[in-house]
Amino acid sequence: MSAPTNQPGRATWLRAAAVLAITASVTLAAACSDEDTVDTVPPAWPTPTVDLPTVPVVPLPSVSGTGDLP
C-alpha cells in the first residue's frame, strides 16, 4: 500500500478550472451588462412651443361721483 501524498489530483485541478471558468464568465457577463448604464435621471420636460395669444390691457373705467350708495 502506498502512502497518500499531499499533491492535488486530477479531479481537484479540473474542479478548480471549472470554478475559475464559471467565475470568469459570470464576471464578464456582469461587466458587459447594460443594466448599470441605464440613466436613472429622467430627461427634462420639453419647453412649451405654443405661444399664448396676447390680450390687450383695457384700463378700468374711472369712477366718479360723491361716493353715495343708491
C-alpha positions in Angstrom: 0.0 0.0 0.0 1.4 3.4 -1.0 1.4 6.4 1.3 -1.0 9.2 0.4 0.6 12.3 -1.0 -0.4 15.9 -0.3 -0.4 16.8 -4.0 -3.7 17.7 -5.6 -5.0 15.1 -8.0 -6.5 15.5 -11.5 -10.1 15.9 -10.2 -9.0 18.8 -7.9 -7.4 20.6 -10.9 -10.5 20.0 -13.1 -12.8 21.3 -10.3 -10.6 24.4 -9.8 -10.5 25.1 -13.6 -14.3 24.8 -13.8 -14.8 27.1 -10.9 -12.4 29.6 -12.4 -14.2 29.4 -15.8 -17.6 29.9 -14.3 -16.5 32.8 -12.1 -14.8 34.5 -15.1 -17.8 34.1 -17.3 -20.2 35.5 -14.7 -17.9 38.4 -14.0 -17.6 39.2 -17.7 -21.3 39.0 -18.3 -21.9 41.4 -15.4 -19.3 43.8 -16.7 -20.8 43.8 -20.1 -24.4 44.2 -18.9 -26.4 47.3 -19.9 -28.3 47.3 -16.6 -25.8 49.6 -14.9 -25.6 52.0 -17.8 -29.3 52.9 -17.8 -29.9 56.5 -16.9 -31.7 56.9 -13.6 -32.4 60.6 -14.1 -35.4 61.2 -16.4 -34.9 63.6 -19.2 -36.1 67.2 -18.7 -39.5 68.2 -19.8 -39.6 69.9 -23.2 -40.2 73.6 -23.1 -43.6 74.6 -24.5 -43.5 75.8 -28.1 -47.1 77.2 -28.2 -47.2 81.0 -27.9 -50.1 82.2 -25.9 -52.1 85.0 -27.5 -51.5 88.4 -26.1 -54.6 90.2 -24.7 -54.7 93.9 -24.8 -54.8 95.6 -21.5 -58.0 97.6 -21.1 -58.0 100.3 -18.4 -60.8 100.2 -15.8 -63.3 102.9 -16.1 -62.8 105.7 -13.8 -65.4 106.1 -11.0 -66.8 109.5 -10.4 -69.4 110.6 -8.0 -69.8 111.5 -4.5 -69.5 108.0 -3.2 -73.1 107.7 -2.1 -74.6 104.3 -2.4 -78.0 104.1 -4.0 
